[in-house]
């Protein structure tokens, strides 16, 4: 069984990656698919002054679930099973650690996200991730 990890952020590029994954996974049955959305840690005192840790965690979980909606809809429509993960931490490092922890065989992701550097040739998260993992990464434009 091949294990896929797909980082998603609700962007058009992430949805394209999921569509590509669906085609790949249909040819590689059986497949285990993991979606992941990584939220940056919130350490700003301006936020922490007004919100408790559990409120911040709930907000991050909710935002992560929201960012995965379109990817989940695509996989649901294709009738493919998957597991969804919302994690908090440095984005590229957190994705790399999850891939290792799950024993993933490959990562499929969009070349750009919704971040401020989305206009670069390759997104900063994808560029960092290439150097952090030892498994193949498929970048989908």
C-alpha positions as CSV (number, residue, x, y, z in Angstrom):
1,X,0.0,0.0,0.0
2,X,1.4,3.4,-0.9
3,X,1.0,6.2,1.6
4,X,0.4,9.7,0.2
5,X,0.7,12.9,2.3
6,X,-1.0,16.0,0.8
7,X,-0.5,19.4,2.5
8,X,-3.5,21.6,1.7
9,X,-4.3,25.2,2.5
10,X,-7.5,25.9,0.7
11,X,-5.7,27.4,-2.3
12,X,-6.3,26.6,-6.0
13,X,-2.9,25.0,-6.2
14,X,-3.7,22.7,-3.3
15,X,-6.9,21.6,-5.0
16,X,-5.0,20.9,-8.2
17,X,-2.6,18.7,-6.2
18,X,-5.5,16.8,-4.7
19,X,-7.0,16.3,-8.2
20,X,-3.6,15.0,-9.4
21,X,-3.4,12.7,-6.3
22,X,-6.8,11.2,-7.1
23,X,-5.6,10.2,-10.6
24,X,-2.4,8.8,-9.1
25,X,-4.1,6.9,-6.3
26,X,-6.7,5.4,-8.6
27,X,-3.8,3.8,-10.5
28,X,-2.1,2.7,-7.3
29,X,-4.8,0.9,-5.3
30,X,-4.8,0.4,-2.5
31,X,-3.6,3.8,-1.2
32,X,-3.6,5.5,2.1
33,X,-4.1,9.2,1.9
34,X,-3.4,11.8,4.5
35,X,-4.4,15.4,4.2
36,X,-2.6,17.9,6.4
37,X,-3.1,21.5,7.2
38,X,-0.4,23.2,9.3
39,X,-1.2,26.4,11.3
40,X,1.5,28.7,12.5
41,X,1.9,29.0,16.3
42,X,0.3,32.0,17.8
43,X,2.7,33.6,20.2
44,X,1.8,37.2,19.9
45,X,1.1,38.7,23.3
46,X,-1.7,40.8,21.8
47,X,-3.6,37.6,21.1
48,X,-2.6,35.7,24.2
49,X,-3.7,38.6,26.3
50,X,-7.3,38.1,25.3
51,X,-7.5,34.4,24.4
52,X,-6.8,31.3,26.5
53,X,-4.7,28.4,25.1
54,X,-7.7,26.3,24.4
55,X,-9.5,29.1,22.6
56,X,-6.5,29.6,20.3
57,X,-6.3,25.8,19.7
58,X,-10.0,25.7,18.9
59,X,-9.7,28.6,16.4
60,X,-6.7,27.0,14.8
61,X,-8.5,23.6,14.4
62,X,-11.5,25.4,13.0
63,X,-9.4,27.4,10.5
64,X,-7.5,24.2,9.5
65,X,-10.8,22.3,8.9
66,X,-12.1,25.2,6.8
67,X,-8.9,25.2,4.7
68,X,-9.3,21.5,4.0
69,X,-13.0,21.7,2.9
70,X,-12.4,21.8,-0.8
71,X,-9.7,19.0,-0.7
72,X,-12.1,16.8,1.3
73,X,-14.9,17.5,-1.1
74,X,-12.8,16.4,-4.0
75,X,-11.7,13.2,-2.3
76,X,-15.3,12.5,-1.1
77,X,-16.6,12.9,-4.6
78,X,-14.0,10.5,-5.9
79,X,-15.1,8.1,-3.1
80,X,-11.6,7.9,-1.7
81,X,-10.8,7.3,2.0
82,X,-8.4,9.6,3.7
83,X,-7.4,10.9,7.1
84,X,-7.2,14.6,7.9
85,X,-4.8,16.2,10.2
86,X,-4.6,19.8,11.5
87,X,-1.3,20.5,13.2
88,X,0.4,23.5,14.7
89,X,4.1,24.4,14.2
90,X,6.6,25.5,11.6
91,X,4.9,24.5,8.4
92,X,7.6,22.7,6.4
93,X,9.2,21.0,9.4
94,X,5.8,19.9,10.7
95,X,4.9,18.4,7.3
96,X,8.3,16.6,7.1
97,X,7.8,15.2,10.6
98,X,4.3,13.9,9.9
99,X,5.5,12.3,6.7
100,X,8.2,10.5,8.7
101,X,5.9,9.6,11.6
102,X,3.3,8.1,9.2
103,X,5.9,6.3,7.1
104,X,4.6,8.1,3.9
105,X,6.0,7.0,0.6
106,X,5.5,10.4,-1.2
107,X,4.2,13.9,-0.8
108,X,1.9,15.5,-3.4
109,X,1.5,19.3,-3.0
110,X,0.8,22.5,-5.0
111,X,3.7,24.7,-6.0
112,X,2.2,27.7,-4.3
113,X,0.1,28.3,-1.3
114,X,-1.9,31.3,-0.1
115,X,1.0,32.8,1.7
116,X,2.6,36.2,0.9
117,X,5.2,34.5,-1.3
118,X,2.7,32.9,-3.6
119,X,4.0,34.7,-6.7
120,X,7.4,33.0,-6.6
121,X,8.3,30.2,-9.1
122,X,8.1,27.7,-6.2
123,X,6.5,28.4,-2.9
124,X,8.7,28.8,0.2
125,X,7.2,25.8,2.0
126,X,7.7,23.5,-1.0
127,X,11.3,24.7,-1.4
128,X,12.0,24.0,2.3
129,X,10.3,20.7,2.3
130,X,12.4,19.4,-0.6
131,X,15.4,19.8,1.6
132,X,13.8,18.3,4.7
133,X,12.5,14.9,3.4
134,X,14.0,11.9,1.9
135,X,10.9,10.7,0.1
136,X,9.8,11.9,-3.4
137,X,7.7,15.1,-3.6
138,X,5.4,15.7,-6.6
139,X,4.8,19.4,-7.1
140,X,1.6,20.3,-9.0
141,X,1.4,23.6,-10.8
